[in-house]
Amino acid sequence: MCSSAALRQVESSLRFSGLRIFVWAALVLASCGAASAQTAEPSGDTLHKLNQSVDALIKKVSPSVVQILVTGYGPLEESERTTASVIIGRQRAIGSGFVIDPSGYIVTNAHVVNGAQRVRVVLPLTSAEDSLDAALSTRSNIVAARVVGVARDIDLAVLKIDGVKLPALPLASYRQLRQGELVFAFGSPEGLRNTVTMGVVSAVARQTDLDSPMVYVQTDAPINPGNSGGPLVNVNGEVVGVSTFILSQSGGNEGLGFAIPSGVVNLAYHQLRQFGHLHKTEIGIGVQTITPSLATALKLPRAYGVIISDVKSNTPAIAEGLQIGDILLSVDGRAAENLPFVGLEFLSREAGDKVHLEILRGKQRLGFDVKVMEPPHDMDQIAALADPEK
């Protein structure tokens, strides 16, 4: 800012007349402005550095993000003039995805390719042109894709494109994700290709259903229909989650977006690529969340945690003596206080492994070493009946 002495000099100069006085006063004021600008320079530098960092991140991530075009058949509208309850017709859907392996494997949501008869992928433009020219370009490179694997219960799918090499995005460590981290959502909301929005991690592990083992990364980065399957990345350009749904009363973004965590994506991707479906391991028990009302009704010794609600016949669990009503205290020494933890522990085990469980039965603490099994999958049984030569 200008000093009071400098301002007094400007005021005194007004007693003189002519162009000389005007020029001298302008120079004094300009010098004050320069000093003020110099004082504000550090703040400007910080904003420029932030701008440059975001620009570098977008250039790093965008070449790995694709748009997915799906054509299939499904219900169009209800009919009152015919005996059929719905009219089946051709449907089109648009979603997003990202390259997880440079050989052409792409991750997206299962609901994006649901009922697909034809799947195509719009590849990102690899242009060195000015960003404005690239944004207005009508050029596009569309290639056919095939569905390699689908897991509808966790809403993930893997696609494969051939003859194209694209950079892959790395998956972030889910355990290192923290609330408040800056994240960026990439995708094609409402079909608008190459869109990026910014926000923070609102919650690192959000359950939408207490009796579901799934958790989600919650973010306020704007996500809209069409973003489904797109990557949610951190400042390092690593995928922390796959955008999957929003909670909204209007149908548009209201700051409540949810993404499938990178830890789940990592486990599912390898199995979907290898088998086409998930090979879930288990010990033969059903579990549910203990709520205060459930604890009161069953007169349980604690009002939180996980309780065994079912024990299947002909499984390791019943062979080892686990019972309905047992409260699960720990899995291999780690506290089992919620369903997502228990579900992820069993999903990450190999068939044949043994897992140590501590349970509370009445007032007794008991320990069990239970063998992990892999139940037969329907698709595996059908594949076993197929003649490889045909």
Disulfide bonds with the S-S distance in Angstrom:
Cys2-Cys32 2.02
